[in-house]
Amino acid sequence: MRALTKHQCLTATFKNWILLVAAVVLVLFNASLAIASSGTLYITSNTTLTEDHYGNVVVKGNNITLDCANHTISGPGVDEIYGGIEVYFGTGITVKRCKVTGFNDVNGIYAVGTTDSQYEGNTIFSNGANGMHLDSGFGNQVIGNTVRSNAGNGIAITGSRQTLIEQNTVQDHKTGEGGIVVIGSDHNMVVANAASGNANGFVFDGGVSNDLVNNTAYANPGSGFLFIRSANSNSAWLNSSNGNQYGFMVTESSNQNLLGSNTANKNQFEGFHIYSSNSNSLTGNIADGNGTYGFFVWGGSSYTVVNRNSGHKNSQFDAYQEATGTGNMWSHNWFGTIYGF
């Protein structure tokens, strides 16, 4: 067998090099094609994403898990689909570890009529409506999500019952009602969430028998906690509302609510503000260093019980009662300055 000349060896080496480079380019090209799938993706069985997706994702069926594995679902999406991820009337649905962004005019995650379903560990930002909206559901769980800078509310539930909203972070929702908003919904639990930089931190708009426990609201330009428009028989315990415009506001015929062992310090106006609402109870709360009053009951609010609370170093009065209400009871409180008693 004749040996190759030096020239032939160099030629063969160069050809092999060209083939190798071409193969690498082909691999990189194919990899670039696989960066993201596109179009509307329908999920009807357990699915774990292996790549980003450009377009809406629609989940239909029961007992289905969509695990995005920290991949991104991005918009703007298509007409008549109301969420970057949309879930219809399913039972036992799980949506987790999804990053959802860029959907114009719609929600990041939208679920209607789901029961016993979980929305967990998602990151939802810069969408055109709410970050997450659960409508007409029962027994759902919203846990450990990070929701920021959407055009509507952070997390909104409407017409829902027995929802658990726990350990979520909601930030910078200034054009909606607030960070976590519960509208016309009963018997829900809101536990250990943090809300900052929202129009209001936590909003209960109507609805009865909802519980707020151990939540934190700070640096919201409205109220840290707002009960409005006949939000009745709700309870708020062990929550913190500092550095907002108002700490806790109960207003517009929101009656028979119980606020206990909460803290409202260094808010721009009142720590606890009760307006035009009756039969509310404030027990064991602290309001220090607020810009006007620590505790303010006015607008004809009647049969308010203010018991064992503490307020000091508020700029005008630690406690202020306007004379238009009747049957208000103040007892065993620790205040420095008071007015209207």
N, C-alpha and C positions, 0 to 999 in steps of 0.2 A: 504494500500500500504506500502510495507516494505521499511524502510529507507536504503539508501546506506551506506555501511561502509566507514570509513575514507580511507581505501586502495582503494575501488572502486572509490571514489571521486577523489583521486589522479591519478588513472589510466585514468579516463575519461578526466581529465584536461590535462594530458600529451598527450593523443590522439588528443584532440582538438588543442593543441599547435603544434603538428606535422602536422596536416592538415593545420593550418594557415601558418606555415613556408613553406609548400609545395606550397600553393596557392600563397604566395608572390614570391617564386622562379619562379613559372610558369609565373606570371605577368612580372617579370623582364626579364625572358628569351624571352617572346613574345615582350616586349618592345625593347630588343636588336635586335631582328629580324627586327623591324620597323624603326631602325635608318636610313637606306638608302635603297631605291629601286635600281635596277641595270639593265644593258642592255641598248639598244637603245630605248629611249622613244619618241614616235611620238605624237605631239600635233596638233589636228585638230579642236579644239574648245576652248573657254575660259577655262583656267586652272590655279588654284592656288595650288602650291605645299604645302604639309603638312609634308614633310620630305626631307632630302637630297637625291640626286640621284647620283649613281656611273655609269657613262657612258654618251654617247652623248644624246642630246635632239634635235629633228628635228621638226621644225614648218612648216606646209604646209597649205595653204588656205588663205582666206582673212578675215579681221576684227576679228583677233584673239588676245587675250591678254594672255601672259604667265607671271604670277606673281609668282616669286620664293619665295616670302615672306621671303627673306633673308636666304633661304636655299642654300646649296652648291651643285653645279654641278661639279663633279670631274672626271678626266681622269685616264688612258691615252686614252681611246676611241678606236675606230675601224678604219680600213682602209676605204678610199674613202668617209669619212665624214670629211669636212674640218673645222669644228668648234666644240668646246664643245657644243655650241648652234648654230645650223645652220638654216637659214631661206631662203626659196626658193620663189622668184617671187611673193610675196604676197603684197596686198594693205591693209593699215590700221592695220598693225601688231604692237603690243606693247610687248617689252621684258623689264621687270623691276624687280628690287630688287633681282637680281641673283648674287651669288658668283660663279665665274667660274675659275677653277684652275686645273693644272696637266695634261693638254692635250699635249702629246708629238707631236712635229712637225706640229701642226696645230694651228689655231687661237682660242682664247677664245670664241669670238662671230664672226660668219661669216655670212653675208647676201648678197645675190646676186639678183639683179633685183627688190628690194623692192621699193615701192612708198608710200609716205605719212605715213611712219611708224616711231615709236619712240623706242629708246634704252635709258633707263632712270634709273638712280640710281643703276647701277650695279657696282660690285667690281670684277675686272678681274686681275689675277696675276699668275705669274709663269707658263705660257703656252709656247709651243715650237715655235710659230710663232708670229703674231701680237696679241695684246690684243683684239682689235676689228678691223674688216676689212669689210667695206661696198663697194661692187663692183657694178657698173652699176646701181645705184639707182637714184631716183628723189624725191625731196621734203621730205627727211627724216630728223629726228631730233635726235641728240646725246647729251643728256643733263644730267649733274650732275653725271657722272660716275667717279670712281676712278680706274685708270689703272696703274699697276706698275710691273716692273721686269719681263716682258715677253721677249722672245728671239728675236722678231722682233721689229716692231714699236709699239707705244702705241695705237694710233687710226689712222688708214689709210683709206682714201677713194680714190677709183680709178674709173675713167670714170663716175663720178657722177655729178649731177647738183642740185643746189638749196638745198643743205644740210645745216642745222644749227648745228654747233658744239659749245656748250655753257656750261660754268661753269663746265668743266671737270678738273680733276687733273691727270697729267701723269708724272710718275717718273721712272727713272732708266732703260731706254731702250738704252743701249750703243752699241748693236750689230746691230741694224737696222739703218734707216736713221734718225729717231728722235721720238719725243714724239707725235706730231700731224703732219701727213704727208698727203698732198693733191697732188695726182699724176694725171696728165692729166684730170683734172676736172675743170669745169667752173661755175661761178656765185654761189659760196658757201660763207657762212658767218661763221667766226670763232671768237667767242665773249667771253671774260671774262674767259679764260682758264688759267691754271698755269702749266708750264712745267719746271721740274728741273732734273738734273742728266741724261739727255738723250744725245745721240750722237749729235743731234741738237734739239733745243726746238720746233720750228715750221718750216716745210719745204713745200714750194710750188715748185713742180717739174713739169714744163710745166703748162698748163692751163691758162685761162684768166678770168679777171673780178671777181676775188675773193676778199673778204674784210676781214681784220683782225682789230678788234677793242677791245681795253682795255684788251689785254692779257699780261701775265707776263712770262718772261723766265729768269731763273737764275741758275747759277752753272751748265750749260751744257758744256761739254768739247769741243763742236764745236761752231756753231753759235746759238745765241738766235733765230734769224729769218733768214731763208735762202730762197732766190728766185733763182732758178737754171734751166738751160736748157730750155730757151724760156718760162719762166713764165712771161707773158706779161699783161700789163694793169691791174695789181692788185693794191690794196690800203691798206695801213697800217696806222692806226690812234690811237694815245693815248695808244700805247703799251710801255712796259717797258722791257728792256733787259740789265741786270746788272750782272757782275761777270761771264760771259761766256768767251769763247775764242775770239769770235767776237760778236759784238752787232747785227748789221743788215748787211747781205751780199747779194748783187745783182750781179749775175755773169752768165757767159756763155750765152750771147745773151738774157738776160732777159730785155726787153725794155718797156718803157712807163709806168713804175710803179710810184706810188705816195706814198711817205713816209712823213707823216705829224704829228707834235706834239708828236713825240715819244722820249723816253729817253734811252740813252745807256751810262752807266757809269761804270767805273772800270772793263772793260773787258780786257782780257790779251793782245789783239792786238788792232784792230781798233773799234771805236764805229760804224761808218758807212763806208762800204767798197763797192765801185762800181768798177767792173772789167769787161772789154770787153762787155759792155752793153750800149745801147744808149737811149737818150731821157727820162731819168728818172728825177723825181723831188723830191727834199728834201726841205721841208718847215717847219719852226718852230720847229725843233728838237733840242735836247740838248745832247751833248757828253762831259762829264767831266771825268778826271782822268783815261783815258784809257792808256794801256801800250805802244802804239806807237802813232797813230794819232786819232784825233777826227773824221775827215772827210777825206776820201782817195778816189780819183778818178784817175783811171789809166788803163793800158792795152788797150789803144786806145778808151776808153769810150768817147763818143761825145754827144754834145747837152744836157748835164746834166744841170739842173737848181738847184742851191743851194741858197736858199733865206730865209733870216730871221732866220737863225740857230744860235746856241750858242755853243761854245766849249772852255773849259779852263782847264788848269792844266793837259793836256795830255802829256805823257812823252817826245815825240819827237816834234811833231807839232800839233797844234789844227786843222789845215787844210793843206792838201798836194795835189797838182795837178801835175800829170806827164804830160810831154809835148806832148805825142803821140796822144792825143785826140784833136778834133776840136770843136769849137762852144759851149764850156761850159760857163755857165754864173753864176757868183758868185755876189750876191748883198745883201746889208743890213744885213750882218751877223755880229756877235759879236765874234771875235776870238782874242786870245792873240798872238799866233805865227803862221805864215803861211809860206808855201814854194811852189814855182813853179807858182806864179802868175805874 
